[in-house]
Amino acid sequence: MQIKTIDPISLKKRLDEGSAILVDIREPHEHAREHIAGARLVPLSRFQAEDFGDVHNKTAAFHCLSGGRTSSNARLLISKGFRDAYHLSGGIKAWKAAGLPTQSRQDAAGEGKRKRFGWPF
């Protein structure tokens, strides 16, 4: 099996259908700063130890910041035995460029302020 590319819109459709899982291979500090909601964080630094047994029947889509780490580590990523494997072309940068939402620390901080002060916006 080889890793294929998938564009952000096609990936979003598969995620919405529940036929795919999204795996963020960046490090925890990168994920904490900004991530795609629902992405499973499995940093490359800990990837060998990860057990994906609960989701092998799904299509896996891997992403990093811009696609470089994902494509250069393709062999490792597909070694986990998924039915089908993709890498998000352009990474989270392409996801945002396509107008798709991300979550960030700022979002969380802003939400806390809105709740604390009762702001409706």
C-alpha positions in Angstrom: 0.0 0.0 0.0 1.2 3.5 -0.6 0.1 6.8 0.9 -2.0 9.0 -1.4 -2.8 12.7 -1.2 -6.2 14.1 -0.4 -7.4 17.7 -0.7 -9.0 19.4 2.3 -12.5 19.5 0.9 -12.5 15.8 0.1 -11.1 15.0 3.5 -13.7 17.1 5.2 -16.4 15.2 3.4 -15.0 11.8 4.5 -14.6 13.0 8.1 -18.2 14.2 8.2 -19.4 10.8 6.8 -17.4 9.1 9.5 -15.5 6.9 7.1 -12.1 8.4 7.9 -10.0 9.4 10.9 -7.6 12.3 11.0 -4.2 11.9 12.6 -2.1 15.0 13.5 1.5 13.9 13.5 2.8 17.2 14.8 4.2 17.6 18.3 1.9 18.4 21.2 2.9 22.1 21.5 2.0 22.6 17.8 -1.4 20.8 18.2 -2.1 22.9 21.3 -1.4 26.1 19.4 -3.9 25.2 16.6 -5.5 22.0 15.4 -8.3 20.6 13.3 -11.2 19.6 15.6 -11.5 15.9 16.0 -7.9 15.1 14.9 -6.2 12.4 16.9 -2.8 13.6 18.1 -0.1 11.0 17.5 3.3 12.8 17.2 5.9 11.3 15.0 8.2 11.1 18.0 5.7 8.6 19.6 4.2 7.1 16.4 5.9 3.6 16.7 4.2 2.9 20.0 0.7 4.0 19.0 -1.9 1.2 18.6 -4.6 2.0 16.1 -6.4 -1.3 16.5 -9.7 0.4 17.2 -9.8 2.2 13.8 -8.0 -0.1 11.3 -11.3 -0.5 9.4 -11.3 3.3 8.6 -9.4 5.3 6.1 -6.6 7.2 7.8 -5.6 10.7 6.8 -2.4 12.1 8.3 -1.4 15.8 8.5 1.3 18.1 9.7 1.8 21.8 9.2 2.4 21.9 5.4 2.7 18.3 4.2 6.5 17.9 4.4 6.8 15.7 7.5 3.8 13.6 6.4 5.1 12.8 2.9 8.7 12.2 4.1 7.4 9.7 6.7 4.9 7.9 4.5 6.4 4.5 5.0 6.1 4.7 8.7 2.6 6.1 8.6 1.2 3.3 6.4 3.0 0.6 8.4 0.1 0.6 10.9 -2.1 -1.4 8.7 -5.0 0.9 7.8 -7.4 -0.1 5.1 -6.5 3.0 3.1 -4.1 5.9 3.9 -3.8 9.5 2.8 -1.9 12.6 3.6 -3.6 15.9 3.6 -2.0 17.8 0.8 -0.6 21.0 2.1 -1.3 20.1 5.7 -3.2 22.3 8.1 -2.1 25.3 6.1 -4.1 24.0 3.1 -7.1 23.2 5.4 -7.2 26.8 6.6 -6.7 28.2 3.0 -9.7 26.1 1.9 -11.8 28.1 4.5 -12.2 25.1 6.9 -12.1 25.8 10.6 -9.4 25.1 13.1 -9.3 25.4 16.9 -6.6 27.4 18.6 -5.6 28.6 22.1 -7.0 32.0 21.2 -10.4 30.4 20.5 -10.4 28.7 23.9 -9.2 31.8 25.7 -11.9 33.9 24.0 -14.6 31.4 24.8 -13.6 31.5 28.4 -13.8 35.3 28.5 -17.2 35.3 26.8 -18.5 32.8 29.4 -17.0 34.6 32.3 -18.3 38.0 31.3 -21.5 36.9 29.8 -20.7 38.4 26.4 -23.0 37.2 23.6 -20.4 37.5 20.9 
